[in-house]
Amino acid sequence: MDSDFDKWSSVKKIVNRDKNFRSFKERDIFYTHFGKNIGFEQNGRGDSFIRPVIVLKKFNKSIFVAIPLSTQIKEGIYYFKFSFLKNRRDRVENIALLSQVKTLDSKRLLNKIGTIDKDSFEDLKVRYKNQF
């Protein structure tokens, strides 16, 4: 719907003005303002267009490559299933959407919800590289 693009435009303006710095590192899992995107590109949900992501690669204090996550279990080479402790309490299963990788600015980060363990992260990187 076109109205969703208008809503996202309003949210994006607010996100862009945010002066709060959020520290992050590779393997971190954050809720982010992911946005309203086109066609079959992954979208954020709710009024703030939020989606969890894994920080795949940190370039500097502001820019990183993110893999969006989903709780819908999917199979195939473009999906990576793993679990992590969400907010240090509940173990949850997620699917990393390897075909939806996106470069983001740290202004989009909301709050850290967990970290993928080192072994799973290494497996994720191998799986990501092997899709090409």
C-alpha positions in Angstrom: 0.0 0.0 0.0 1.2 3.5 -0.8 0.2 4.7 2.6 2.7 2.3 4.2 5.5 4.1 2.2 4.2 7.5 3.5 4.3 6.1 7.1 7.8 4.7 6.6 8.9 8.1 5.2 7.7 9.8 8.4 9.4 7.2 10.6 12.6 7.4 8.5 12.8 11.2 9.1 12.6 10.7 12.8 15.2 7.9 12.7 17.6 10.1 10.7 17.4 12.9 13.3 18.3 10.5 16.2 21.5 11.6 17.8 21.9 8.6 20.2 24.9 6.5 19.4 24.4 2.7 19.7 27.5 0.6 20.0 27.4 -2.7 18.1 29.7 -5.5 17.0 29.6 -8.5 14.6 27.4 -11.3 15.9 25.1 -8.9 17.7 21.3 -9.2 17.2 19.3 -6.0 17.3 15.8 -4.8 16.6 16.1 -2.2 13.8 14.0 0.2 11.9 14.1 -1.9 8.8 11.6 0.0 6.7 9.0 -0.5 4.1 10.7 -1.9 1.0 9.7 -2.7 -2.6 8.3 -6.0 -4.0 9.6 -9.1 -2.3 12.2 -7.3 -0.3 11.9 -7.9 3.4 10.0 -5.3 5.4 9.9 -4.2 9.0 6.7 -4.7 11.0 4.4 -2.5 13.0 4.1 1.3 13.1 7.9 1.6 13.4 8.8 -0.9 10.7 10.9 -3.0 13.0 12.7 -6.3 12.2 15.5 -8.1 14.1 18.9 -8.4 12.3 22.3 -10.0 12.8 25.3 -7.8 12.4 27.3 -9.8 9.8 30.1 -7.3 9.1 31.0 -4.0 10.9 32.7 -1.5 8.6 33.0 1.4 11.1 31.1 2.9 14.0 28.1 3.7 11.8 27.9 1.3 8.9 27.3 -2.5 8.9 26.0 -5.3 6.8 22.9 -6.9 8.4 21.0 -10.1 7.7 17.3 -9.8 8.6 15.7 -12.5 10.7 12.4 -14.3 10.7 10.6 -16.7 13.1 8.9 -18.4 10.1 10.8 -21.7 9.6 12.0 -22.0 6.0 14.3 -24.5 4.4 16.8 -24.1 1.6 20.2 -22.6 0.7 18.9 -19.0 1.3 17.9 -19.7 4.9 20.0 -20.4 8.0 18.3 -21.8 11.1 19.8 -21.0 14.6 18.8 -20.3 18.1 19.9 -17.7 20.6 19.1 -16.4 24.1 16.8 -13.5 23.6 17.3 -10.8 26.2 19.4 -13.4 28.2 16.2 -15.3 29.1 14.4 -17.2 26.4 16.0 -19.4 23.8 14.3 -18.7 20.5 14.7 -20.2 17.0 15.2 -17.8 14.1 15.9 -18.0 10.4 18.5 -15.7 8.9 17.3 -14.6 5.5 20.5 -14.9 3.5 19.1 -13.5 0.3 18.0 -10.3 2.0 21.4 -8.9 3.2 21.4 -5.1 3.5 23.8 -2.4 4.4 22.5 -0.2 7.3 23.4 2.8 9.3 23.6 2.4 13.1 20.9 5.1 13.4 18.5 2.3 12.5 19.5 0.3 15.6 17.0 0.1 18.5 18.0 -2.3 21.1 20.3 -5.3 21.3 18.3 -8.5 22.0 21.1 -11.1 21.9 24.2 -12.5 20.3 24.6 -15.5 18.0 27.2 -17.9 19.3 30.6 -18.1 17.6 30.2 -21.5 16.1 26.8 -20.7 14.6 28.1 -17.4 13.3 31.0 -19.1 11.5 28.5 -21.6 10.0 26.3 -18.7 9.0 29.1 -17.0 7.2 30.1 -20.1 5.3 26.5 -20.7 4.3 26.2 -17.1 3.1 29.3 -17.3 1.0 28.2 -20.7 -0.5 25.0 -19.3 -1.9 27.0 -17.6 -4.6 
